């Protein structure tokens, strides 16, 4: 197979011309070809100290691929034509320990024929009741149920825990969130218990952790907030997207929770136009964490996954962690943030946050292509 003779390390210049790299850092480990597929496995150092190579970090990597049906010859590569594409990946995201959930029970929280307005951004809220469980269960996995063809319309979904004193009448209608006419019951839904964003897959809890349902302290009524992104102002869209929650009666060691840190929705947070780099910081102060954790969780909480969330102007997000005035290793970061690829980062090792620590969410934006002020309308997580 002559094609394998040419498995080499190349780079491209600003004119997209491929050039052979004088420092070869690509090592072919495995190759297979049949009538339909070519499979190549290769290895490379994360940091090669080669100016023609991009370092591989925990940030998002945009992989560009292209192919031609003929093998590359001595004269150089064949033009790929339309056989090309890109994919965002997080190469260093630890492998999830996938526990089979095929036989486990589940319930769906899905919108029913929501008319999506012909405007840029809509937040739609719908109340649901968690199916009655007579004893404690743990949710082990949450999967997005995005209506086919609406993959770019549904930007993110948040699930909030609501007051337990509500009655079933709140289930009868959905409404636009943050609207003057929205039901008062929506105001009782303040605690985020799950978050999904565009590009993300289902979220699997670690084997020793689950989201508790079925006890008096657990959510009974939940509010699902769906952010619809309709920049083309398309009319007549009807959506039925939502979430699937898979659960088990086999109780795990720890209950899961969510802590939000970042910049709250506020007219005081805005980004000037024409800025190649603009940084905003959200401070979760030591006084705040002392009050939040001191009495209930004096030994702290253990973070096992982080979702970094921003909108189109976002370029990088860093979650900084301080203890006794000294900065710890970054809790999570993405220096190559991709609006269309937002999913939980599983931490390689769980990190403890103690009462008296403080967190800074550092958000980097670019508005170099904008001529108007950017007003922030959604929490960064």
N, C-alpha and C positions, 0 to 999 in steps of 0.2 A: 504494500500500500504506500505509494509515494507520498501521500498527504502527510504522514507522520514524520517524514524526513524534514518537514518544514514547520514543525511545532516549535516556534521560537518566540523570544521576547522582542516585541516591537513597540514603538511609541509613535505618536502622531504630532505633527506641528499645527500651527494655526490655520494652515491651508488643507488640513485633513489628509496630508500625505503620510503614508506609513513608512517608517524608517527602522531598520534593524538596530536594536539597542546594543552598543558595544559591551555593556555589562549584562550578561545573560543571567537573569534571576528566576526564570520560569523552568520548572522541572516537571516533565511529563511523568505521571505515575501509572496511568492506565488509559487504554484506548480500545474502543470497540465500534465496529460499524456493521450494519446490516442493510437491508433494502430500504428501510425507512428512517433509521436513526444513526447518528454519529454521537458517541459519548466519549468525552475526554475528562479525565481527572488530573489535576495538576496541583503542585504545591509552590509556595513562595513565602519568603520571610515577610513578617508584618512590616518591618522597617528595613529597607534594603540599602539605605544611604546612597541611593542612586537618584539623581535629580530628575531622571526621566520616569521614575516610578512614584505612584501615590501611596503614601503610608496607609495601612489598614488599621483603623481604630474602631471604637465602639459607635462611632457616628454612622449615619446612613451612607451607603455607597451606591452611586448610580452606575449600574453596569450597562454598557452599550454592547450590543451583539449584532453581528452581521454574518451572512454566509452566501456562498455561491455553489451551484451544483457541481461545478468542476473544481478539481484540486488546484491549489496555487502552483504556478509554474515558476521557472527560473526568472522569467521577465517580471514577476511581481504578482500582486493580488489581482483577482478578477473583480470587476465592479459588482457590488451586491444588489444593485437595483432596489426594489422594494422589500427585499429579504433582510430586514433590519428592525431593531427596536431597542427599547431601554427597559430596565427594571430596577427599582430601588430595593436594596437588601440591607440587612444589618448582619454582616458576616460573623460578628463576634457575639451575637445574642446567644446565650447558653441554650442548649437543647432542653426542651421541656420533657419531663418524665411523663409520657402520655399513658394514662390509665384508661383501659377500654371502657367506654361509656355506652356501648351499643345496647346493653340490656337494662340500662338505668331509666327510671321514669323521668319525664320532663313536662314542662308547661311552657306555652308561648304567650308572650305579651306583644301583640301586633296591632297596629292601627287598622281601622276599618274604613276604607274608601275616603281617605283624607284628601280634600281638594287643595292642592298646593297652589297658593296665589302666584300670579305672574309678576313677582317682584324678586329682587336680588336675594334677600335673606328672610326666611321665615322660621320661627321657633314654634313648634306645635306641641301642645301638652295634652296628654290623655292619662286619666287615672285608671289603675287596675287594682284588683284585689288578689293577693297571693292565695292560690288554692289552699283550702283548709287542710292543715296537717295536725294530727292529734298528739304529736310528739316531735321532738327536735330532729331536724334533718339538716344536712349540709348540701348546699349547691356546690358542685365540683367543676362545672364548666358553664360558660355563657357564650352562645354563638349568635352572630348577627344574622337576621333573616331579611336581607335586602331584596326588594322586589326586582325581578329581572328587568334590566334596562335602566334601572334607577341608581346604578352604582356611583355615578357622579352627582346625583341629586341629593342623596342622603349623606350629609357631611359628618355628623356625629350624633350619638344617642347617649343621653344621660339618664340614669335611673335614680330617683330620689325616694327616701323613706318619708312617709307622711304620718300625720297624727293618727293614733289608733281609735280616736273618738269619733271618727267619721262614720257615716252610714252609707248603705249601698247606692243611695241616690246620686252620689258623686261619680258613679261609673257610667252614667247615662250619656255623657257628652264629652267631647274634646273641645279645646279652645286654643286660640293663639296665646302663647305664653307672654308674660310681661305686658299684657294689654290692659287698659283701664277697665274693660268689661269682663275680664277673666274671673272665674269663680273664686270666692274667698278661700275655699278649701285648698287651692293650689298654694296659698301662702303658708300652709302648715308643712310643706314639703321642702325641707332645708338640707337634709343630710344626704350627700351623694353616696350610693352604695355600689354603683358600677358605672363605668364609662367606656364607650367604644368610639373610635374615630375612623374616618375614611382610610382605606388601605389596610386596616387591621383585620386579623382573622379572629377566630374564637379565642376566648381567654380561658385557659385551664389553670385552676388553682393547684399549688404544690400538693403532694400526697398527704402532708400533715396539716393542711389548712382547708377550711371550707366556709362559705357564707351561710350563716345560721338562719333557718326559717323554722317556724312551727311552735316557738315558745312565745309567751306573753310579751317579752321584750323585743321580739323580732318584728320586722316589717309586716304589717297586715295590708295596709294600703300603700301603693307605690305610684309615683308619677313618672311617666316616661316622656322625656323631652327630646324631640327630634329636630335637629337643625337641617332645614332644607336649603340648599345652595342652588339658586336658579338665575345665574348671571345673564342668561340669554332671554329672560322674561317669557319663557315658554308658557303658553296658555293651555288649560284643559288637563293638566297632570293630576292623576288620581293615584295615591300611594297607599300601600298596605304593608310597609316594612315594620320591623320590630326586633325582638330578642327572643331567643330560646334559652331557658334555664334548665339544666340537667342536674338532678339531685340524687342523694343516696341516704338511706337510713343508717348507714355505717358511719358513726360520728368520728370525726377526726380530732386531733389533739387541740388545735387552735381555731378560734373564730377569726374570720377575716373582717377587716374594716377598711375605710378609705380616709386618708387625710389629704385635704386640698391645700396647696400653697401656691401663691402667685399674685397676680394683679386682679383685683376685684373689678367688676363692671363699674365704670365711673367716667363721667364726662371730664374728670381731671386728667385722665390718661389719654393722651392723644399723641400722634406722631407727625412731625412736620413733613411736607412734601420735599422731594429732591434730595433726600438724605441717603447716601450710600451705606451709612452705618448709624444706627440710633439704638441706644441701649436703655431699657427700662428695668427697674428692679422691684420685686415684690418681697417684702420682709415679713417672715414669720418669726416674731421676736422671741427672745428667751422668756419674757414675761408671759407671752401668749402660750408657749408650750408648757411653762410651769403651771399655769392655770388649767390648761387642757388635760395634762397628764399627771400632775402632781398627786392628786387625791385618788384618781381612779387607776392610773397605771404608773405607780412610782418606779417600777423597774424598766419603764420605757416600752416602746413598741418596736416590732421587728419588721422592717421593710423588705419585701421580697420581689416587688415589681413596681415600675414607675411608668406612667404615661405622660410624655411631654407633648403639650398641645398648644398650637398656635394657628394663625390664619395666614392668608396669602402673603402678607408682608414679612412673615417670620423667616429668619435665615439660620438662627442658631438659638438653642436653649441650654442653660446650664443650671443644675440644682446644686447649690453650694451648701455645705454643712459645717457649722461651727460648734465647738465645745470649749467652755472656759476661755473664750476669746481666741482660740486657735483653730485655724481652718483644717478640717479633715479632708480626706480624699473626696472628690466629687461624688455625690450620691448618684447622679445620672447626668448625661450630657448628650447633645447631638449638634455638632458643629456644621452639619450639612443637612439641615432640616428640610424635609420634603412634605409640603402641604398634603399631597395625595398618598402619603405613606405614614400613617400614624397608628402605632400599635404599642402595647405594653412592652417595656424592656424588662426581661427577667434578670435580676441581679445574680451574679455568679455566687456571691455569698450574701446572706441576709445582713442588713445593717440595722443597728440599734439606734433609735432616737430617744434621748433621755429628757425628762423635765429639765428645763434650763438650757437646753441646746438652742441654737437658732438656725433657721434655714433662709437662704436667699435664692429666689428664682430670678435668674438673669436672662432677659429676653433680648435678642439682637434682631433688629429689623432693617430692611432696606426699602426705601420709597423713592429710589432714584428715578423711577419711571412714572411717578405720580405728580400731578400739579395741584392737588387739593389736600387739605388736612385729612388725616386718617383718624377716625374716631373709633375707640375700642368698645366693642359691644359684648364681648364674651370672656369668661374667666379663662386664664391660662393655668394649666395644671402641671 
